[in-house]
Amino acid sequence: MKRVNSNPYPQTWGPPTTYATRTDKIIIVMVGLPARGKSYIARRLSQYISFFYGAPCRVFNVGDYRRRSAGSVVQDASFFDPNNEEALRMRHEASETALSELVDWMKSIEPKRLDTGEDCYISGDFGAVAFFDATNTSAERRKWIIDKVLPTGAKVIFLESICRDEQIITRNIIASKVGVKDYVGVDPEAAVRDFRERIEKYERVYEEIHEKELSWIKLIDAGREIAMNNIRGFLPSKIAQFLMNLHMTRTPFYLSRHGQSEYNRLGKIGGDSLLTEMGEEYAIKLGEWASTNICHDAEGSIVPARLWTSSLQRTIRTARHVPHPVITGPGAETDWIQMRPKVFRNIDEIFAGTCDGMTYEEIGELYPDEAASRKADKFAYRYPRGESYIDLIARLEPIALEMERQREPLLIVGHQAIHRVLYGYLMGFPREKCIKVEIPLNTVIKITPTEAGCEEERFTLIQEPPNVNLDPASH
Amino acid sequence: MKRVNSNPYPQTWGPPTTYATRTDKIIIVMVGLPARGKSYIARRLSQYISFFYGAPCRVFNVGDYRRRSAGSVVQDASFFDPNNEEALRMRHEASETALSELVDWMKSIEPKRLDTGEDCYISGDFGAVAFFDATNTSAERRKWIIDKVLPTGAKVIFLESICRDEQIITRNIIASKVGVKDYVGVDPEAAVRDFRERIEKYERVYEEIHEKELSWIKLIDAGREIAMNNIRGFLPSKIAQFLMNLHMTRTPFYLSRHGQSEYNRLGKIGGDSLLTEMGEEYAIKLGEWASTNICHDAEGSIVPARLWTSSLQRTIRTARHVPHPVITGPGAETDWIQMRPKVFRNIDEIFAGTCDGMTYEEIGELYPDEAASRKADKFAYRYPRGESYIDLIARLEPIALEMERQREPLLIVGHQAIHRVLYGYLMGFPREKCIKVEIPLNTVIKITPTEAGCEEERFTLIQEPPNVNLDPASH
């Protein structure tokens, strides 16, 4: 077969996969009183941008610099008094250091250039996001930051978190600060009291951002209301979109693969086969487990929750014993009982194209080149007429946003490659690393977002008998 | 070769291509005084959602209903006086009719269901957006709308356009109303005066939207500032994202293919070949034409403008005579002189995968099934290991957003399939129709957004000699 492809850009397995127009160097300057969720927002946003758009991201937290430099100096509320000159000097120094390191890092990000020689224009194909995570509550301080970062050529976006709801503030204090970093070994009640005092010190100098000529996003009451000014361009829009979906309710996500399928047993990939006997057993166990662990609390009261599956039979059948509404006829949808179910085609397993329905052995025999390419770079490898992990990341981006906006526990009955991506995103992995994640059959993975990162627990519902490989295709 | 694919969903050419999680029925209720660009926003948003996400969209403009029912009754400012009872009745009737038709239309949109039988949950794979385009300036009126549309089960989002900049208002009046519809045959100055009087009548009863329990988006001063409340979910986020990029500056877009390439001459598709002699001639002509028609106005003053190309040599070389900055070395980017250039890989031609570099005759011989599939449904057809038009639409969505946010004239030197999609989007075509658009070589297409839709002009820079097919692969 004749093949001509003189395209000089590496496209070994298909068209360019970096479809995002990444043309932005952005510095996000957090603004807000303590305990407004600033660090949480910065970390989550940074994970989202780097995972789904591949742009390098880094958070520069001034508190970390301050603790490092102040060392053993007591940093209770008095340390944050605007009249405490020594402390003021130390705090300013910490800011200076953090911001210079941010500037150096941003300068070190070089645009990638096309290699077409003399006629080549400047490629816009790069992007990077730095977060300056501190209170930055005065207009003067913000002006100082703008001047300092000017040499990076980056766009500055202020991200202000405003919260007037005392309940949310108290929850944030407890979730984020008490017992953490500044209050190691301090009695929690005393710590909360001290922390509230610290907030009051900041309130005295707080000026909300309002300047029409600046770019800013304001999150009010943990995201109920959002206002923005001069937010344009690809990455800024994506940032705004993510913030619109993010909320502070830390409800857990549950990831489960389907029960063992006929294809799993035969070592074939893809397809749309039914469950084996063991798969059916897992479906029943999953229903029971979800009922006692997700749909009901310790007292047996109903907990509203969500249930998502792919459009493939093996996930739909695996989920069918989880408490859910019964559909009696077209249009006659009953009210949901416990878990509100939804089928997403985005959650369908990675599509192996021409290799769909084959075993890895068959692929190795029929397409040795494909097998070698996949082995060389499993992350970027795209199956002939099928998909790559990079494609998967692109089609799971809207799912990730949907996940973010859920305020109820969510169980996703999905597939191995799908859960590798979702797990990698939630746990803050670099995108290339998600291919290594273990997602075994017969297991529910519970992931709970916390201030510092996500926590995971695994529940094996069927013990694997010794010497039985449930899923020979899983490599 | 063994092939097993028991997937029951039609995936003739690859994985599911509808990656958007379309789970939303949405009614967008416009809010704002006359001449705030409401109709323009509704129309553009509707085009964007239906083209890129395939959701059916319809705009219900109460003014159209009013003009239809009031017929020959004079509808000058006095008609809009809150004390004119007869007119009030007619205006209310028009609203009633428009809203009932909206409700009927929304009810007629049925969710698509998966055909997996008894275990099938309700698929969320549907979506539709209706626009209720009227002033809706009182809280009472908005309450009435919410009650009326309740039976549709759709989510209601209020979209308020606020403008205090008198210049923008005057421009909107002139662009949209004078000489149009309500003022056929009326002296323009008198019309503007009358229209301002009409606005004053509305101002008396205007209440800005502020209710925390409703979903709303506020556009302030033509999009400089945006505020939103309770905007969550896939389509609402996309709507917000589009509105963040949309602006009211009606600058033109210029679309040009590259000059004739070696592959064009040989009838081959794809590749990354250089220009033929005629292609080089076009490059020179395009540079001259752009200089006098885009980069300079009638007085010869410089007009700041933008120049985008794909990453393929034939577009970069075609654009190289257009006035642009000279790059003297790595990192030594000079200031832009006239057209600010950028290379986007998203603009690369549709990737023909295994067929890249072949002629259509060769494809027909080697892959008769592929040729037949493509003929049967060119829009959905995906080249083996390559792309379909649907893929192209997905990767051009960020480009469309980038185009929307440009406030300067923009020349895109691209490719046939790319320009079919961009043209189809701008001209408000149904997405499936874009494959039919004629995008000849040697031609610049100028597209100017107006209130009623986009206007087009075509400039042929090299006359095709008789009986010469410049581009035999173009079918």
Interface residues (C-beta under 8 A of the other chain):
Chain A: M1 K2 R3 V4 N5 S6 N7 P8 Y9 Q11 W13 G14 P15 P16 T18 Y19 A20 T21 T23 E110 R113 L114 T116 D119 C120 Y121 I122 S123 G124 D125 K212 R224 E225 I226 A227 M228 N229 N230 I231 R232 G233 F234 S237 A240 Q241 M244 N245 K268 G270 G271 D272 S273 T309 S311 L312 Q313 I316 R317 A319 R320 H324 I327 P330 G331 E333 P341 K342 V343 F344 R345 N346 D348 F351 G353 T354 D356 G357 M358 E362 L366 R382 P384 R385 G386 E387 D391 A394 R395 P398 I399 L401 E402 R405
Chain B: M1 K2 R3 V4 N5 S6 N7 P8 Y9 Q11 W13 G14 P15 P16 T18 Y19 A20 T21 T23 E110 R113 L114 T116 D119 C120 Y121 I122 S123 G124 D125 K212 R224 E225 I226 A227 M228 N229 N230 I231 R232 G233 F234 S237 A240 Q241 M244 N245 K268 G270 G271 D272 S273 L307 T309 S311 L312 Q313 I316 R317 A319 R320 H324 I327 P330 G331 E333 P341 K342 V343 F344 R345 N346 D348 F351 G353 T354 D356 G357 M358 E362 L366 R382 P384 R385 G386 E387 D391 A394 R395 P398 I399 L401 E402 R405
